[in-house]
Amino acid sequence: MDRQALHVQALSYWAPANIGPYSQAIRAKERIFISGQIGLIPGQLSLPLPPSLATEMALSCQHVRRVTDALRNSSGGGWVGYTQLEIYWLQDIHNIPSIKEGHSATKVADFPTLFIVVKALPKGAMVEKQVILHTGRCEVIDEDDGEMSIQDRQPVYKQDHFVLSNGAALSLEVSYLNGANSMCAIVYGRGEPNHLPLQVQETLNLSLALTHALSLRLFYLPSRGAALGSISEALFGEQDLPPITHIPCRCISGIEKQDWDFAFCFLGI
């Protein structure tokens, strides 16, 4: 597999150095994984003083953009980089509206977006931004001569919402590329969706998603006491699931709605 990693190992003024044993970004074929970026001042590796949510948000977005640009330049360019998934990690539920406002002001397209509140972030940061992108390069076979060419394509974004008979609610956000094995999806839930109508199952299309799943993360609220086992069974039936990473949270929010009980985050090939 064509793979490239970017390490920022020295103090600089363009992006913060790694503060742990990880890469700032990895490109695996046409998928790009940007590690979570907190609002460090690059030349100092410290957070802004006095503390400022707006400054940290601006810096974390700037770091994501600059790391992406550096990865593109070091790989010879030739690709745009379209966002397929963003996760914002926060430590204060009251900051969600401001982070959503900042996100809406900077995004240029629609894609699955998750806002998660947890107990603490590295170095006491107020926000951390994590991104998955696709170069946009897709292999396309010409129907006339059978020759293969590389074309640039933008992801397709879809969303849907459901209210079930027992009062449970589900919401779906998905980003995929026609002609490329690339999918990111988030399924939000409230209550216990014990029984899914056929229409809901077909719209979620989870069987296909799981067949090609690279990873599956489950964000959940321990305080709600949701029966995660029964929820998984309702959503996925008796399928063999990929390994699931369980992540306890204090609040789970999407772009439009807040206060979800759980959110399944898919990354598919």
Rosetta blueprint (number, residue, H / E / L):
1 M L
2 D L
3 R E
4 Q E
5 A E
6 L E
7 H L
8 V L
9 Q L
10 A L
11 L L
12 S L
13 Y L
14 W L
15 A L
16 P L
17 A L
18 N L
19 I L
20 G L
21 P L
22 Y L
23 S L
24 Q L
25 A E
26 I E
27 R E
28 A E
29 K L
30 E L
31 R E
32 I E
33 F E
34 I E
35 S E
36 G E
37 Q E
38 I E
39 G L
40 L L
41 I E
42 P L
43 G L
44 Q L
45 L L
46 S E
47 L L
48 P L
49 L L
50 P L
51 P L
52 S L
53 L H
54 A H
55 T H
56 E H
57 M H
58 A H
59 L H
60 S H
61 C H
62 Q H
63 H H
64 V H
65 R H
66 R H
67 V H
68 T H
69 D H
70 A H
71 L H
72 R H
73 N H
74 S H
75 S L
76 G L
77 G L
78 G L
79 W L
80 V L
81 G L
82 Y E
83 T E
84 Q E
85 L E
86 E E
87 I E
88 Y E
89 W E
90 L E
91 Q L
92 D L
93 I H
94 H H
95 N H
96 I H
97 P H
98 S H
99 I H
100 K H
101 E H
102 G H
103 H H
104 S H
105 A H
106 T H
107 K L
108 V L
109 A L
110 D L
111 F L
112 P L
113 T E
114 L E
115 F E
116 I E
117 V E
118 V L
119 K L
120 A L
121 L L
122 P H
123 K H
124 G H
125 A L
126 M L
127 V E
128 E E
129 K E
130 Q E
131 V E
132 I E
133 L E
134 H E
135 T L
136 G L
137 R E
138 C E
139 E E
140 V E
141 I E
142 D L
143 E L
144 D L
145 D L
146 G L
147 E L
148 M E
149 S E
150 I E
151 Q E
152 D E
153 R L
154 Q L
155 P L
156 V E
157 Y E
158 K E
159 Q E
160 D E
161 H E
162 F E
163 V E
164 L L
165 S L
166 N L
167 G L
168 A L
169 A E
170 L E
171 S E
172 L E
173 E E
174 V E
175 S E
176 Y E
177 L L
178 N L
179 G L
180 A L
181 N L
182 S L
183 M E
184 C E
185 A E
186 I E
187 V E
188 Y E
189 G E
190 R E
191 G L
192 E L
193 P L
194 N L
195 H L
196 L L
197 P L
198 L H
199 Q H
200 V H
201 Q H
202 E H
203 T H
204 L H
205 N L
206 L H
207 S H
208 L H
209 A H
210 L H
211 T H
212 H L
213 A E
214 L E
215 S E
216 L E
217 R E
218 L E
219 F E
220 Y E
221 L L
222 P H
223 S H
224 R H
225 G L
226 A L
227 A L
228 L H
229 G H
230 S H
231 I H
232 S H
233 E H
234 A H
235 L H
236 F H
237 G L
238 E L
239 Q L
240 D L
241 L L
242 P L
243 P L
244 I E
245 T E
246 H E
247 I E
248 P E
249 C L
250 R L
251 C E
252 I E
253 S E
254 G L
255 I L
256 E L
257 K L
258 Q L
259 D L
260 W L
261 D L
262 F E
263 A E
264 F E
265 C E
266 F E
267 L E
268 G E
269 I L
